[in-house]
């Protein structure tokens, strides 16, 4: 995962959220909410790794220290949700392709 790829994907989501297609805009807005959550968790993990205490983290996020500590107590960096979904789709696609390849030619049905 490269920062440029994630950035490009996020810009694409913002473009869709700002677009005129209502369905695409709503889906993009929903997906962006998940991405913002991931970005926040990642930022907290980076800050904690750099020695920021919970008071400083909470002030910068505009939430209480207690809420920051509770909410992010197990906030390790992870892959962005859109990449997880893309990888899940890709693994399902690969599994289907393998199944098709393993099917003997005589067992395949033809359409038409």
C-alpha positions as CSV (number, residue, x, y, z in Angstrom):
1,X,0.0,0.0,0.0
2,X,1.5,3.3,-1.0
3,X,0.4,6.7,0.3
4,X,-0.2,7.9,-3.2
5,X,-2.6,5.1,-4.0
6,X,-4.5,5.7,-0.8
7,X,-4.6,9.4,-1.6
8,X,-5.8,8.8,-5.1
9,X,-8.6,6.5,-3.9
10,X,-9.7,9.0,-1.3
11,X,-9.7,11.8,-3.9
12,X,-11.9,9.6,-6.1
13,X,-14.3,9.0,-3.2
14,X,-14.5,12.8,-2.5
15,X,-15.2,13.4,-6.2
16,X,-18.0,10.8,-6.2
17,X,-19.5,12.3,-3.0
18,X,-19.5,15.7,-4.7
19,X,-20.9,14.4,-8.0
20,X,-24.5,14.7,-9.3
21,X,-25.2,10.9,-9.2
22,X,-27.2,10.6,-5.9
23,X,-26.6,6.9,-5.4
24,X,-22.8,7.2,-6.1
25,X,-22.6,10.2,-3.8
26,X,-24.4,8.5,-0.9
27,X,-22.2,5.4,-1.2
28,X,-19.0,7.5,-1.4
29,X,-20.1,9.5,1.7
30,X,-20.6,6.2,3.6
31,X,-17.3,4.9,2.5
32,X,-15.5,8.2,3.4
33,X,-16.9,7.9,6.9
34,X,-15.1,4.6,7.3
35,X,-11.9,6.0,5.8
36,X,-12.0,9.0,8.2
37,X,-12.3,6.5,11.1
38,X,-9.3,4.6,9.8
39,X,-7.3,7.8,9.2
40,X,-8.1,8.9,12.8
41,X,-7.0,5.6,14.3
42,X,-3.8,5.7,12.2
43,X,-3.1,9.3,13.3
44,X,-3.6,8.3,17.0
45,X,-1.3,5.3,16.5
46,X,1.4,7.5,15.0
47,X,1.0,10.1,17.7
48,X,1.2,7.5,20.5
49,X,4.3,5.9,18.9
50,X,5.9,9.4,18.9
51,X,5.2,9.8,22.6
52,X,2.0,11.9,22.6
53,X,0.1,11.4,25.8
54,X,-3.7,11.0,25.9
55,X,-4.2,14.6,27.0
56,X,-2.4,15.9,23.9
57,X,-4.1,13.5,21.6
58,X,-7.6,14.4,23.0
59,X,-6.9,18.1,22.7
60,X,-5.9,17.8,19.1
61,X,-8.9,15.6,18.3
62,X,-11.3,17.9,20.3
63,X,-12.6,15.1,22.5
64,X,-12.2,14.3,26.2
65,X,-9.0,12.6,27.4
66,X,-11.0,9.7,28.9
67,X,-12.9,9.2,25.6
68,X,-9.7,9.2,23.6
69,X,-8.1,6.7,25.9
70,X,-11.1,4.4,25.8
71,X,-11.8,4.7,22.1
72,X,-8.2,4.3,20.9
73,X,-6.8,1.9,23.5
74,X,-6.3,-0.7,20.8
75,X,-5.8,1.4,17.7
76,X,-3.0,-0.3,15.8
77,X,-2.4,0.9,12.2
78,X,-4.4,-1.3,9.8
79,X,-5.2,-1.3,6.1
80,X,-7.7,1.3,4.8
81,X,-11.3,-0.2,4.5
82,X,-11.4,0.3,0.8
83,X,-8.3,-1.7,0.3
84,X,-9.6,-4.5,2.6
85,X,-12.8,-4.6,0.5
86,X,-10.8,-4.6,-2.7
87,X,-8.6,-7.4,-1.5
88,X,-11.6,-9.4,-0.3
89,X,-13.2,-9.1,-3.7
90,X,-10.0,-10.0,-5.5
91,X,-9.6,-13.2,-3.3
92,X,-13.1,-14.2,-4.1
93,X,-12.5,-13.6,-7.8
94,X,-9.3,-15.7,-7.7
95,X,-11.1,-18.5,-5.9
96,X,-13.8,-18.5,-8.6
97,X,-11.2,-18.6,-11.4
98,X,-9.5,-21.6,-9.8
99,X,-12.8,-23.4,-9.4
100,X,-13.5,-22.8,-13.1
101,X,-10.1,-24.0,-14.1
102,X,-10.5,-27.1,-12.1
103,X,-13.8,-28.0,-13.7
104,X,-13.3,-30.7,-16.4
105,X,-14.2,-29.5,-19.9
106,X,-17.0,-32.1,-20.3
107,X,-18.8,-30.8,-17.2
108,X,-19.1,-27.2,-18.3
109,X,-22.4,-26.0,-19.6
110,X,-22.6,-23.8,-22.6
111,X,-25.1,-21.0,-23.1
112,X,-26.8,-20.3,-26.3
